[in-house]
Amino acid sequence: MTDTLPDAALDQIFRTARTHNAFSGQIDDATLRSLYDLVKLGPTEANACPARFVFVRSREAKERLGPALSEGNFEKTMAAPVTVIVGHDLRFYDKLPLLFPHADAKSWFEGSPDERLQRVALRGSSMQTAYLIVAARALGLDAGPMTGFDNDKVDAAFFPGTAVRSNILVNLGRGDASVLYPRSPRLSFDEAARIE
């Protein structure tokens, strides 16, 4: 990997990509599977891959999600072709014999305090959410991540009786650029970074 991506690709993924609030279109199963197949390749701590994804597309699933949404996120989420619930599995370490076979990585986490498991799982699923957004853009989809929802209600509706807890929701589809606000400012290099 020595070549920089062409400007058109960098524009699509970062420079001209935006967080959308209005969507149209449909997303088929093959696209969702292709999306996951890209996301799963991103690095996580000890290759733990703690994120668990629910692609909410059916009317019935949207109706289960609706009561958990904040007022400002309800309409756009109900209208989005797909909403991805990105959760994190607090028992991610059960999969480590498969995912990290060259060491006994499961023993690094099994029996750990809940706050350590929560920290590792949440950090990893947040990274995987970022990969999801980048991968969606690479596949020609627009994304609208959000955290304005009741986690307990989402967990009760989609992860009952499991060790999975919701983290972030991401609406996917074809974004409507006509309703976008101007891009908000970003910090300059000197404001946010330094080279030592």
N, C-alpha and C positions, 0 to 999 in steps of 0.2 A: 504494500500500500504506500506508494510514493507519489502518486499523482493527486493533485488537488481536484476536487469535483469542478465541473464547469460552472460558470456563473449562473446559468439557468437553474441548475440543481440547487445551488446555494440559495438562490432567490426563493425557489419553491419551498424549501425546508425552513429557511430562516428569514431572509431579508424582506420578502414581501408577504410572507405567511402572517396570518393574524389569528387572534382568538375570536371565533365567531359565536354569535348569539342567535342567529336565524339560519335554518338549514332546510334543504329540500333533497329530493332524490331517494334512491333505495340502495341498500348495501346487501349484496348476496352473501351466502355462506362461504363461497370460495374466497371472496375478498377478506372476510373476517379471519379465515384460516391463514391466508397469506399474511395478514397483518400480525397475527400472533406468531407466525413462523419467523418474522423479522424481530419482533419484540424479544422473543426468548433468547436471542443471541447476544443481547446486551449483558455486560458484566454485572455481577452482584457479589457481595461478600461470600467467600467460600462457595461461589456458584450456587448459593442457596435458593435462588429463584423464588422468593417468598410470595410474590404477587399471585393472586387468583383473580380471574376475570370472568365477569358475567356480562354477556352481550345482550342487553335488554332491547328487544325489537318488537315482540308481539304486543298486541293491545292489552292482553291479560297481564303480562309482565310490567308494562308501563303503568297499569292501574295499581299494581302492588307497590311500585316505586313512588307514585304520585304523593301519597300522604307524608312521605319523608322529606319532600322538597321544600325549600324556603319559597316564599311567595314570589320573589324575583326570579327564581329558577324554574318555576312550574311550567309555564307556557312553552318556553323554548325547549325544555326537556321532553314534554309530551309531543312536541312537533318534530323533534329530531328523528331521523331514520333509525339511529341506534344510539343508545346511551350505554357506555361501558362502566360497570361498577368495578373499580380496582380495589380489591381487598388485600389483606396480608394475613398469611397463615402463621399463627403463633406456634404451630407445630411443624414449621418448615424443616426442622432438623430430621424429621422422619424420612425425608426424601434424600438426605445427604449421602447415604450409601450408594445410591444411584448417581447422584449429581456430582459427587466429589469422591470417587472411588479409590483414589491413591492415598487416602489417609482416613483415619477414624474420626471424621469431622463431626459425626453425630454426637460423639462424647464431649465435644467442645461446648455444646449447647444444652444437651439433655440434662435436666435438673437445674438449669440456670435460673436465677431469680426472674420473675415475670417482667420486671422493668428492662432487663437485658434482652430478653426475647422480643419484647415489644419494640425496643430501640432498633434491633437488627432487622426485624420484619418490616417495620414502618419505613426505615431508611431504604431498604431494598425495594419495597413496593413503590416508593416515591420515585426512585431511579427508574423502575420499570414503567411508571406512568410517563415519565419524560421520553423514554424510548417509544412508547405507544404513540405519543403526539408526533414525534419525528417520523416514525414509520408510517403513520397515517398520511402525513403530508407527502412523504415520498411516493405513496401509492395514489396520490391525487385526491385525497380526502381532506376536508377541513375539520378542525377540532375545536372544542370549547370546554376546557377543563374547569371544574368548579368544586368548591367545598361547602357550599351553602345547602346543607341537608342535615337531617337528624340521623347520625350514625347508628344509634340504637334501633331506630325503626327500620333502617336498611338491613341491618344485621338480622333482625327478627324476621324480616320478609324473605331474605335471600340466603342467609347463612345459619339457619336455626340448628342448634345442636352440634355446631362445628367450632373449631378453633380459629375460624376466619373472621376478621373484623374489617369493615369497610374503611377506605382511606380517602379516595378521590373518585369523582364521577367525571366522565369525559363524553360529551356529545359529539357524534360524528355524522358527517354528511357532506353535502355540497353547500358551502357557506354563501350567504347572500351579502355580497360586498356593499350593496347599496345602503345598508343600515349600519355600517361600521362607523364608529367614531374615529377621528384622526388618531394615528398611533400615539400612544403616550410616550413621554420621554424615557430614555434609559440613562443610567449613569455612564460617564465616560470611563475610559481605562484608568485614568489617574484618580478618579473618585472611588473606584471599586477594586483596584488591583495594584500590585506592585511587583517588580522583578528584583529579586535579591541575589 
